[in-house]
Amino acid sequence: MSVIEKDVDVIVIGAGQAGLSVSYYLQKQGITSQAIFEKNEVAHSWKKERWDSFCLVTPNFQCRLPDHPYAGPDPEGFMLKDEIVDYVAGFANKVTSPIYEGVEVLSVHKESDRFVVETSTEGIWRCKQVVVATGSFHTPVLPPNVESIPDSITQLIATDYRNPGQIPEGAVAVVGSGQSGCQIAEDLMLDGRQVHLFLGNAPRSPRQYRGKDAVAWLEEMGYYKTTFAEHPDKQKALTGTNHYLTGRDGGREIDLRKFVQRGLKLYGYLDQVSGEGFNARADVKEKLDAADRSYLGIRKRIDEYIEAAGIDAPEEPEYAPCWEPELDLTELNFKEQNISSIIWCIGFRPNFGYLKLDIFNSRGFPIHNRGITEAPGLFFIGLPWQHTWGSSRFSGIAEDSKFIADKIEKAMKTVSETEYFFV
């Protein structure tokens, strides 16, 4: 075993916007004995795990890292991938703690009142507090029997897709209709590719509605201040899929019915994989209607707010579906449809196997209250709905990070490790 190299007060695992934000607040509080370990590089997921045309789906004005708000010329617009990387890198320059890039944390366990952190290249460290800032999307979800798919068909997960040029000639099957699946499907369609899209359970959202971006309306309405504790359906909050829409070309709605009119082949939920092809459920209408109910529900809430507040806002025509499925496509034969590639956009599951602590539920997610776990001194940041909708986004990370930093500061000032717990 490697020699203990260093002893610090706080170790942060992950140098994305969440980990950097906690470190920034700690340094403002005078806690400078820190180390940040990043398996890859600062802003890695934005730089290396997004496609070339990727952009934010929330307006730039919601980018509010600590003392580092969006300061560009287009607050109502949507930053492109390289702009996002520059934004995060600019914030990283304000963080004075050492950032060890290319260093993987192999294990974390506790000995007495200290954590022992074993790293891939920097030896073993001890610390009083650990902040896990790696999100919860680690291992791609794939359906059973994918190994039966012929080797001649290229398979990618969403984070490996860059542009249509990397995809062999032929048709493409995109599995999953969340934000990534819908946007990648559109990216391929704009390049002239034949796309076969298999639906999931993602809802959809308006983009511009009654003179303003829907996100701007919802923020004005106080929706994004709703806490997880106040949420009426906590299970849905934790397991639900994000609404699909896009910030591309200034922002627009995604209506899969219109995509069909432009040539998209739409299937229901992927039910079976074989070497010959895919079989899907006959539920295209059910899933499209469910997505529309969410879309219309958001419009209705905005309408009610406008009326109650007496706001003068332009009227919008009633929504009418532009296409209805007459006969569900339930079979996709790879050879008959000239499928050259499959892009898996089903989602990810957490993998915190390196944390040797009994703090996880049956789904592998940490059990916590606003990022505070039952293991004194172990904190999480950047989890979905850690406190509000914005907890895993640029809009809410500052509030959550300040909360965690305050708890760490208090823990380091008190004799009892449990005094601050769940306060």
Helices and strands as residue ranges (DSSP letters): E 4-13, H 17-28, E 34-38, H 44-48, G 60-62, E 64-65, E 68-69, H 81-92, E 99-101, E 105-111, E 114-119, E 124-132, E 139-140, G 146-148, E 154-157, G 158-160, G 164-166, E 171-175, H 179-190, E 195-198, E 208-209, E 212-213, H 214-220, G 223-225, G 228-230, H 234-239, G 248-250, H 256-261, E 265-267, E 270-273, E 277-280, H 284-309, E 331-333, E 339-344, E 348-349, E 378-380, G 389-392, H 397-413
